Amino acid sequence: MVRLTPAEKIEQTYDLAMIALADYLTRDCDAETTVARLLRILDRDSVRDAITEVLVDSRVHPRPRADAPKVDQ
């Protein structure tokens, strides 16, 4: 079994949600079935854990802002 990073889990969830929406638009899926499918995709503990981990990591290791002045070392 492949172990995904938290960011990869979030990206995979996004991809699955987009597939569900595309199926709704291109196939004869009803809205109720599509919403139920989206809820099953998004309502997973692993997805919530991945989002939490990415958010905590971004607070602990913030990225430098693009407009921030560069510091010479």
Secondary structure as UniProt FT lines:
FT   HELIX           6..26
FT   HELIX           31..42
FT   HELIX           45..60
FT   TURN            66..67
//
